[in-house]
Each structure stands twice: as structure tokens, then as C-alpha cells.
Amino acid sequence: MPVPFAKKYAGFYPAGACVSTLDDLTKFGRALLSGDNRIFKDPATYELFVSPTSSYTYNGKEIPRNCHGMWMLPFENPCYGHGGGSGICSTYLILDTQNETGVAVMTNQGGEYVYNEDMMKMIFGEYDPESYWGTTPAAPEGSYRCARTILKGGLKLYSLDFTGFDGSEKFFFVPDESTGNVLMETLDYIKTSEVVRIFEIAMTRLWIVSALSCVIMILIKLVQKIMKKEKRPLGKWAVALMLGEIAVVPFGIFAGLNALWSELPADSFFWAFYVIFALTIIIVLLAALGVVWLVKTEMKKGTRALNAIVLSTAVISAVNIFYWNVCVFWIT
């Protein structure tokens, strides 16, 4: 792939977007492994660098989790290193400080596992929980949300991602006895209430149904207008309201896709949240106008019911927009 197309903007803080070569990464790994002061002039600084900044605690034992940016990587023996990558590259640096052995890997494939993951187990050995903890940690029960997510701001919907553990997991995880969370070598999984999980999934599905209902009602009204057979007329406020609800969706998708996959900085697409904020104000005002119109206007039951359905879609949309912070442009 040509180099200009291989450049990738890392939109997630604190991703460093560091770009280098395999030769440089290998030299860097050797210097860290040997501790021969090619990086650290004072040996005490090197010893500080390889000392734990955070640790796992389980079954009465404590094992380093991170040493100033170098993760403890669970193989047959604890190793240290860091991985990284983009949509088209994968990189891993692993150092076995006990045996003075290190491996640097670069592949031209995003999310590559054969060389970056499987081959490492052949070199450094398989992780055995018994050798680390004296027992195999019990599989956590319930629902969990990945901590590497977005909990505030216009991209909060990204947090609608739940997982569970069924007991068949062979990878490294440590239950945090104080919080109920699950800790892994590079991320946590946050214990989530089952009520919250059901509520968020149900509410989001209702939003999808609501948006589709608006599209269908707009299309039906358009066809009836063309055929001049409109039996249950919608108020102009209702049509404008549904158009506003529908418009929120593409702007939200545009911002979300750009934030996750675009090579452009946030400034280039953040304007979409301002538009959604303006649309939200319009939706709320039109919904209030619709309530007044329904109360004061005489109409057939069928017409009233249809307009009431439009109001219900507005309520569903507004609740989701506010809950998921889609209109919140002031949190970045």
C-alpha cells in the first residue's frame, strides 16, 4: 500500500499515533531489556521505570499490572511490553526481563493475531492462572461494559456495548473484589446493572422504531397528498416534528463514523453536534406546540390518535437524545 494512504489519524485520546520502523522498535526494546543506560543515564531511573505503578490483587497475591506505561503481559512468566496499531498495521513489543529476551513484531494488517498474539505464546509460553494465583479465578457473573468507551458527550452511544463471561474463557482476567469489575492486561470491564442494560437496549430499539415510524408516516402522507386522498391529516407541526426527528439520525451517524474511523481531527466534523442541538430545540418546541394544538383543536378520534402517535415518537426521540448526550456539544 502506498505510504500516503497508510497514514492514519488516531482520534482516541490518549492514543499517541507514534510511527516508526521495526529496526527502531527493536533497538528500543534491546535498550529497555538490557538496562545498559542507553536510555537512562542513572541506573536508579531504570529501576524506577520497571517498578509497578499499578498492580492486580487476587487470592492474597499481588502482581504488577503496569510499569510506567509497559503492561504486564501474562505468558508462562510475566513479561512486559505494549501493543498498538491502526486500521492497517499491528505492532507488539514484548520483553521477558527474567530471561533477557524480547520480541518486536510489525505487520501490515490491522488487528493481526497470528504473529502478534499466537506466535508470542509459542515463544514465551501459555498463561496458566494456577502459576500466577494458585487457583483459576471464577468466571464473573452478570453484564459488563468495556471501560474503554465514551460515557459522556455526543458519542455516549458508543458505550452501548455489553458482554458477559460464560466460564469458558482461557484468557487472563482478574475479578476486582472491591468493585466487581473485571481487570485485564490493557483494559477493564465495568460491572453493569442488568436493569440498566435492559433499559438502554430497549430504549435504543424504541428510538429506531420511532425513527422508522416517522419515515413511514411521512411517506404515507406524501403519497396521500399526491393522490389527494388524505383521510387523517397531520398538523404542519407534526410533519415538521417528524422531519426534525429523522434529520437527527444522519447527523449523528456522520459524527459517529467520523469520530471512530475518519483520518480527520474532531474539528472537521464536530459541527454536526451543533446541528443536532439546534434540531433538539426545534423538536422540543414543536412537541410543546403539538400538545397545545391537540388540546385546543376539535378533530376525529382517528386523527387525534395519529397526531398523538407523532407526539409519542417525539418523546422517545427526545429522551434518547438527552440520555445519550447526542445534543451535548459542550463535552468533548
C-alpha positions as CSV (number, residue, x, y, z in Angstrom):
1,M,0.0,0.0,0.0
2,P,1.4,3.5,-0.9
3,V,2.7,5.4,2.1
4,P,0.3,8.4,1.8
5,F,-2.7,6.1,2.2
6,A,-1.1,4.3,5.1
7,K,-1.2,7.3,7.4
8,K,-3.9,7.1,10.0
9,Y,-5.1,9.8,12.4
10,A,-5.7,8.3,15.9
11,G,-8.8,10.1,17.1
12,F,-8.9,8.5,20.6
13,Y,-7.2,10.1,23.5
14,P,-4.6,9.2,24.7
15,A,-3.5,7.3,21.6
16,G,-0.1,8.6,20.7
17,A,-0.1,7.8,17.0
18,C,3.6,7.1,17.1
19,V,5.0,6.0,13.8
20,S,8.4,4.2,13.5
21,T,10.2,1.3,11.9
22,L,10.8,-2.3,13.0
23,D,14.5,-1.6,13.3
24,D,14.0,1.4,15.6
25,L,11.4,-0.6,17.7
26,T,14.0,-3.4,18.0
27,K,16.7,-1.0,19.2
28,F,14.3,0.5,21.7
29,G,13.4,-2.9,23.0
30,R,17.0,-4.0,23.4
31,A,17.8,-0.8,25.3
32,L,14.9,-1.4,27.7
33,L,15.7,-5.0,28.2
34,S,19.4,-4.6,28.9
35,G,19.1,-1.5,31.0
36,D,22.6,-0.6,29.9
37,N,21.9,3.2,30.3
38,R,21.5,3.8,26.6
39,I,18.1,5.4,27.5
40,F,18.5,6.0,31.2
41,K,21.7,7.6,32.4
42,D,21.1,6.8,36.0
43,P,20.6,3.1,36.8
44,A,18.1,4.1,39.6
45,T,15.9,5.7,36.9
46,Y,15.8,2.4,35.0
47,E,14.9,0.5,38.2
48,L,12.1,3.1,38.8
49,F,10.9,2.6,35.2
50,V,10.5,-1.2,35.7
51,S,8.8,-0.8,39.1
52,P,5.0,-1.2,39.2
53,T,2.7,1.8,39.0
54,S,-0.4,-0.4,39.4
55,S,-1.0,-4.0,40.5
56,Y,-3.5,-6.8,40.5
57,T,-4.6,-8.2,43.8
58,Y,-6.3,-11.6,44.0
59,N,-6.3,-14.6,46.3
60,G,-3.9,-12.9,48.6
61,K,-1.3,-12.2,45.9
62,E,-0.2,-9.0,44.2
63,I,1.2,-9.0,40.7
64,P,2.4,-5.8,38.7
65,R,-0.1,-4.6,36.2
66,N,1.7,-1.7,34.6
67,C,5.2,-0.3,34.9
68,H,5.2,3.3,33.8
69,G,3.4,2.5,30.5
70,M,4.7,-1.0,30.0
71,W,1.9,-3.5,30.6
72,M,2.5,-6.8,32.4
73,L,1.7,-9.4,29.7
74,P,0.7,-12.8,31.1
75,F,2.6,-15.7,29.5
76,E,4.3,-18.6,31.2
77,N,6.2,-16.0,33.1
78,P,5.2,-12.3,33.5
79,C,6.5,-10.3,30.6
80,Y,6.3,-6.6,29.9
81,G,5.5,-4.6,26.8
82,H,3.0,-2.7,24.8
83,G,1.0,-3.2,21.6
84,G,-0.6,-0.8,19.2
85,G,-1.9,-0.4,15.7
86,S,-4.3,1.2,13.3
87,G,-6.7,0.0,10.7
88,I,-3.9,-1.3,8.5
89,C,-1.0,-2.0,11.0
90,S,-0.4,-4.0,14.1
91,T,2.7,-3.8,16.4
92,Y,3.8,-5.6,19.6
93,L,6.9,-5.2,21.8
94,I,7.3,-7.9,24.5
95,L,10.1,-8.1,27.0
96,D,10.9,-11.1,29.2
97,T,13.0,-9.4,31.8
98,Q,13.7,-12.7,33.7
99,N,15.3,-14.4,30.7
100,E,16.6,-11.2,29.0
101,T,14.5,-12.0,25.9
102,G,12.5,-9.7,23.8
103,V,10.4,-9.7,20.6
104,A,9.4,-6.8,18.3
105,V,6.7,-7.5,15.7
106,M,5.2,-5.3,13.0
107,T,2.6,-6.5,10.5
108,N,0.8,-4.6,7.7
109,Q,-2.6,-5.7,8.8
110,G,-5.0,-4.2,11.3
111,G,-6.0,-6.5,14.2
112,E,-3.4,-9.1,13.2
113,Y,-3.3,-12.1,15.7
114,V,-1.1,-14.9,14.1
115,Y,2.2,-13.1,14.6
116,N,1.2,-10.5,17.2
117,E,-0.6,-12.9,19.5
118,D,-0.4,-16.7,18.7
119,M,3.3,-16.7,17.9
120,M,4.0,-15.0,21.2
121,K,2.5,-17.9,23.1
122,M,4.9,-20.2,21.3
123,I,7.9,-18.1,22.3
124,F,7.0,-17.1,25.8
125,G,4.7,-20.0,26.8
126,E,1.0,-20.2,27.6
127,Y,-0.6,-18.3,30.5
128,D,-1.5,-20.6,33.4
129,P,-3.7,-19.0,36.1
130,E,-2.6,-21.6,38.7
131,S,1.0,-20.5,38.5
132,Y,0.0,-16.9,39.0
133,W,-2.7,-17.1,41.6
134,G,-2.6,-20.7,42.9
135,T,-6.1,-21.1,41.6
136,T,-8.2,-20.3,38.5
137,P,-10.3,-17.2,39.0
138,A,-14.1,-17.9,38.8
139,A,-15.9,-16.6,35.8
140,P,-17.6,-13.3,36.7
141,E,-21.4,-13.3,36.5
142,G,-23.7,-10.7,35.1
143,S,-23.3,-8.0,32.5
144,Y,-20.2,-5.9,31.9
145,R,-19.4,-2.8,29.8
146,C,-15.9,-2.2,28.4
147,A,-14.2,0.6,30.2
148,R,-12.5,1.7,27.0
149,T,-15.6,3.6,25.9
150,I,-17.3,7.0,26.0
151,L,-19.6,7.7,28.9
152,K,-20.2,11.5,28.3
153,G,-20.8,13.7,25.3
154,G,-22.2,13.3,21.8
155,L,-20.6,9.8,21.3
156,K,-22.0,8.3,24.5
157,L,-24.0,5.8,22.4
158,Y,-20.6,4.1,21.8
159,S,-21.0,2.7,25.4
160,L,-24.0,0.6,24.3
161,D,-21.8,-2.5,24.2
162,F,-22.3,-5.2,26.8
163,T,-20.6,-8.5,27.3
164,G,-20.7,-11.5,29.7
165,F,-18.4,-14.3,30.8
166,D,-19.6,-17.9,30.4
167,G,-16.8,-19.7,32.2
168,S,-15.1,-21.0,29.0
169,E,-12.6,-18.1,28.9
170,K,-9.0,-19.1,28.8
171,F,-7.5,-15.6,28.7
172,F,-6.1,-13.6,31.5
173,F,-8.6,-11.8,33.7
174,V,-8.7,-10.8,37.4
175,P,-12.0,-10.1,39.3
176,D,-11.7,-6.9,41.3
177,E,-13.2,-8.0,44.6
178,S,-13.8,-4.3,45.8
179,T,-15.7,-3.1,42.7
180,G,-17.0,-6.2,41.0
181,N,-15.2,-5.1,37.8
182,V,-13.0,-7.4,35.7
183,L,-9.4,-6.4,35.1
184,M,-7.3,-7.4,32.1
185,E,-3.8,-6.5,30.9
186,T,-4.9,-3.5,28.9
187,L,-8.5,-2.7,29.9
188,D,-11.2,-3.2,32.5
189,Y,-14.8,-4.4,32.1
190,I,-17.2,-2.4,34.3
191,K,-19.9,-4.3,36.2
192,T,-23.3,-3.1,34.9
193,S,-26.7,-3.5,36.4
194,E,-29.0,-5.8,34.5
195,V,-31.8,-3.2,34.8
196,V,-29.6,-0.6,33.2
197,R,-28.6,-3.0,30.3
198,I,-32.2,-3.9,29.6
199,F,-33.3,-0.2,29.8
200,E,-30.6,1.1,27.5
201,I,-31.2,-1.6,24.9
202,A,-35.0,-1.3,25.0
203,M,-34.9,2.5,24.8
204,T,-32.5,2.5,21.8
205,R,-34.6,-0.1,20.0
206,L,-37.7,2.1,20.6
207,W,-35.8,5.0,19.1
208,I,-35.1,3.0,16.0
209,V,-38.7,2.0,15.7
210,S,-39.8,5.6,16.3
211,A,-37.5,6.9,13.6
212,L,-38.7,4.3,11.1
213,S,-42.3,5.2,12.1
214,C,-41.7,8.8,11.2
215,V,-40.2,7.9,7.8
216,I,-43.2,5.6,7.1
217,M,-45.8,8.3,8.1
218,I,-44.0,11.0,6.0
219,L,-44.0,8.7,3.0
220,I,-47.7,7.8,3.5
221,K,-48.6,11.5,3.8
222,L,-46.6,12.3,0.7
223,V,-48.4,9.5,-1.3
224,Q,-51.8,10.7,0.0
225,K,-51.0,14.3,-1.0
226,I,-50.1,13.2,-4.5
227,M,-53.3,11.1,-4.8
228,K,-55.3,13.7,-2.9
229,K,-56.7,11.1,-0.5
230,E,-55.5,12.3,2.9
231,K,-58.0,10.8,5.4
232,R,-56.4,11.7,8.7
233,P,-54.5,14.9,8.2
234,L,-51.4,15.6,10.3
235,G,-50.8,19.1,11.6
236,K,-48.0,21.0,10.0
237,W,-46.2,21.0,13.3
238,A,-46.4,17.1,13.2
239,V,-44.7,17.0,9.8
240,A,-42.0,19.4,10.8
241,L,-41.5,17.5,14.0
242,M,-41.0,14.2,12.3
243,L,-38.6,15.7,9.8
244,G,-36.6,17.1,12.7
245,E,-36.5,13.7,14.3
246,I,-35.4,12.0,11.1
247,A,-32.7,14.6,10.5
248,V,-31.0,13.9,13.8
249,V,-30.2,10.4,12.7
250,P,-27.9,11.1,9.7
251,F,-26.1,13.9,11.6
252,G,-25.5,11.5,14.5
253,I,-24.2,8.7,12.2
254,F,-22.0,11.2,10.4
255,A,-20.4,12.4,13.6
256,G,-20.0,8.9,15.0
257,L,-18.4,7.4,11.9
258,N,-16.0,10.2,11.6
259,A,-15.0,10.0,15.2
260,L,-14.4,6.3,15.0
261,W,-13.0,5.8,11.6
262,S,-12.0,9.1,10.0
263,E,-8.5,10.2,9.5
264,L,-9.6,13.8,10.2
265,P,-9.4,15.6,13.6
266,A,-12.6,16.3,15.6
267,D,-12.7,19.9,14.4
268,S,-13.7,18.8,11.0
269,F,-16.9,17.1,12.0
270,F,-17.8,18.4,15.4
271,W,-20.2,21.0,13.8
272,A,-22.7,18.1,13.5
273,F,-23.3,18.2,17.2
274,Y,-24.3,21.9,17.0
275,V,-26.8,21.0,14.3
276,I,-28.2,18.2,16.5
277,F,-28.5,20.6,19.4
278,A,-30.5,23.0,17.2
279,L,-32.7,20.2,15.9
280,T,-33.3,19.1,19.5
281,I,-34.6,22.5,20.5
282,I,-36.9,22.5,17.4
283,I,-38.2,19.1,18.4
284,V,-39.0,20.1,21.9
285,L,-40.7,23.4,20.8
286,L,-42.8,21.6,18.1
287,A,-43.8,18.9,20.6
288,A,-45.0,21.5,23.0
289,L,-46.9,23.2,20.2
290,G,-48.4,19.9,19.3
291,V,-49.7,19.3,22.8
292,V,-51.4,22.7,22.8
293,W,-52.8,22.0,19.3
294,L,-54.2,18.6,20.4
295,V,-55.9,20.1,23.5
296,K,-57.5,23.1,21.8
297,T,-58.4,21.6,18.4
298,E,-61.6,19.6,17.7
299,M,-60.9,16.5,15.5
300,K,-61.9,13.0,14.9
301,K,-60.6,10.3,17.2
302,G,-58.5,8.7,14.4
303,T,-56.8,12.0,13.6
304,R,-56.2,12.7,17.2
305,A,-54.7,9.3,17.7
306,L,-52.4,9.7,14.7
307,N,-51.1,13.0,15.9
308,A,-50.7,11.6,19.4
309,I,-48.5,8.9,17.9
310,V,-46.3,11.6,16.4
311,L,-46.0,13.2,19.8
312,S,-45.0,9.8,21.3
313,T,-42.2,9.5,18.7
314,A,-41.0,13.0,19.8
315,V,-40.9,11.9,23.4
316,I,-39.0,8.8,22.6
317,S,-36.5,10.7,20.4
318,A,-36.0,13.5,23.0
319,V,-35.5,11.0,25.8
320,N,-32.8,9.2,23.8
321,I,-31.2,12.4,22.6
322,F,-30.8,13.7,26.1
323,Y,-29.9,10.3,27.7
324,W,-27.2,9.6,25.1
325,N,-25.9,13.2,25.2
326,V,-26.3,13.4,21.4
327,C,-27.1,17.1,21.6
328,V,-24.3,17.8,24.2
329,F,-21.7,19.7,22.1
330,W,-20.0,21.2,25.2
331,I,-18.5,17.9,26.4
332,T,-15.6,16.9,24.1
